[in-house]
Amino acid sequence: MIRSRIKRRVSLGDRVKKAREGLRVAGEKVTQDDLARAVGVKRNTVTRWENGAMVPSDPATRASLAEALEVSRVASVAGELPD
């Protein structure tokens, strides 16, 4: 079938989660709470981003998110984070 040949588009939330889970600080995984503090939002906001319920629309928040996840600001503004 055609649907089986179409790649599933990876959501921004999936990319945020993958990037966060790939980060280590002092050998420890970065939690949603850690990311929320670094970006200046509440933990449930990070949860909503990762679940795809919302995306960060404020440019300053997107810049902070990109910095915290150690990705380029261009990728963040474009709505992309590396796979």
PEMOJO-V6630 format. One line per field, one symbol per residue. burial: + if it has 24 or more other ideal C-beta (glycine too) atoms within 12 Angstrom, else -. Layout:
BEGIN
burial = ???
END
This chain:
BEGIN
burial = -----------++-+++-++--+------+-+--++-++-+---++--++----++----++-+++-++-+----+---++--
END
